[in-house]
Amino acid sequence: MAISPTAEGFRAAFRQPSLTLAEITWRWVAGATAALLFFFGLFEYLDSLPLTSGELLFLRTRQPLLVSRALEHILRGSMGRAVAAAMIAVVLVGLVWMIAASLGRVVTVRSLVEHFRSRLGSEKDRAAGSDASHEAEGADEAQAENYPGKAAMPALIRLNLLRAIVAIAAVIGFVGAAILAGFASPVSDPQPGLAFLVFLPLAALVGLAWYGLNWMLSLALLFAVRDGEPALNAIVAAVALCRERTGAVLAVSVWTGLAHLVVFFAATSVVGMALGFGQVLPWRIVVLGVSFVTLVYFALVDWLYTARLAGYVCIAEAPEELLKPAPLPVYGPPMTAAQAPPLATTIDRDEVILSDVPVGSPGPSVDRDGVGSREISPPAGESAGV
C-alpha cells in the first residue's frame, strides 16, 4: 500500500502521548471507582453480619468442616441484601463507565481525525500533484468548522449502553452454558470431565459472540463522533467499512492483537517471577512489585488500544488510492535475436596494431614531443602481416 494503517496507528500513538493519557484517565477513573465501590460494599456487608460466640469459636478452630458450617450460619438470610446491593452497584458503575467512555471517545477520535485529515491530505496532494493543494486546505478548514463531534454524546451513550447489555447477555450465556454442562454430569452418575468438555465449546461460542459484537459497537463509536451519525447509522457505517476494506481492518486488528499477547505473556512472566520470591522477600515488597507490573501492563494495553483506534481512523479517512497495493514493476518480454542491436563487426584499418608491424622492424617512431608518429615501410618482398 501507499500507506500502512498499522504503522500510521503506532506512529500516531507514539507521537501524541496525550491521546494515551486521555484513554488512561477515563479508563482508570472508571476502574478505580468500581474497585472502591466494591471494597466499600464488601466491608459494609461484612460489618452488618451478626457474629455469635459459638460461630466465633467454630471459626477459631480452623477446621474446614466447622468453618464452613459457621460461615453458612453467618450468611444465612443475608444473601438477598448482598445481591440487591450488588445490582445497584453494577448499575451505578455502568452509568459512570458510559459517561466516561463517551467523553473519552469524543476527545480521542476528534484528535485522531484532525491528525489524519492533515496528514493524509498532504499525502494525497503529494501523490496527485500540488495543483489542488489550496482547494484541499479550504475544504479541510470548512469541514473542521462543521465538525459534528460535539453533538455525538447521545449516540455514544446509546452505543455504550448496547455494549453493557451485550456484556450482561454474555454473563447470562456463561451461566446457561454451565447449566447445560451440568446435565451431562448428573448427581447419580457424576462425570466432571464430560461436563467440562461440554462447557468449554459453549463458553467459547459465547465469548466469541460477545467479542465480535463488542468490537463492532466499539468501531461504530468512531463514526458516531466523526460523522455525527445516530447509533444505528454508525453501526451500518462500521459494517460497511469492514466489508469494503477488510484487509486493512484485519491487518490492524491482528498486529495490535499480537502485540497485546506479547505484552500479556511478558507481564505474566514477570509476575510469576515476583511471586516466586515470595518465600525470600517480605510480602509487602512482593505485593508492591506485582501492583507496579500490573499498572505498567494496563498502561501498555491502553497505549495499544490507542494505536488500534488510530489505525481504524486512518483506514476510515484514507482515500481509496492510498490503500491500494503498490503496482509491481512491469518487465517486458525477453528480447529476440532480431530485436537485438547489431554488433560492431568492422575494424578500423587505420589503427596501428602489433600484427601490422613487421618482425625485426623498430616499429612506429614517435616524435620526441609525443605529438605525431611515423610509420616505417617494410622491406620489399616481405608481407605486411602474419
Secondary structure, 3 states (H helix, E strand, C coil): CCCCHHHHHHHHHHHCHHHHHHHHHHHHHHHHHHHHHHHHHHHHHHHCCCCCHHHHHHHHHCCHHHHHHHHHHHHCCCHHHHHHHHHHHHHHHHHHHHHHHHHHHHHHHHHHHHHHHHHHHHHHHHHHCCCCHHHHHHHHHHHHHCCHHHHCHHHHHHHHHHHHHHHHHHHHHHHHHHHHHHHCCCCCCCCHHHHHHHHHHHHHHHHHHHHHHHHHHHHHHHHHHHCCCCHHHHHHHHHHHHHHCHHHHHHHHHHHHHHHHHHHHHHHHHHHHHHHHHHCCCHHHHHHHHHHHHHHHHHHHHHHHHHHHHHHHHHHHCCHHHHCCCCCCCCCCCCCCCCCCCCCCCCCCCCCCHHHCCCCCCCCEECCCCCCEECCCCCCCCCCCC
